[in-house]
Amino acid sequence: MSVNTAANFCIRSKFLLRPRQFTVLNVRNLVSKKSGALLPKPRTVSFGLIRVAVAVVPGLFIGAGISKTMANFLEENDLFVPSDDDDEDD
């Protein structure tokens, strides 16, 4: 490894290990106008739980359908057939 390559590696590793500076965009420092009037409330995100449900529920149904299809495929081709003895709790 040449000296130039070693120097480039050291420069890159220092760049990668340097702490990142993040910009926070949702900060509101002003609460009143110059005239003394209060500013209106900031806009809030509504229906957060509904948005999560709309994203999660279809994923669960699609995943369940894929797993059901794969289980049927494995059983039809005799690759994995659950035995009846596994269901008993004697």
PEPE-V481665 format. One record per pair of residues at least 12 apart in sequence whose ideal C-beta (glycine too) atoms are under 10 Angstrom apart, sorted by the first residue. I is the first residue (numbers start at 1). J is the second residue. D is the distance in Angstrom with one decimal. If there is no record, write none. Layout:
I & J & D
I & J & D
This chain:
26 & 42 & 8.2
28 & 41 & 9.9
28 & 42 & 5.9
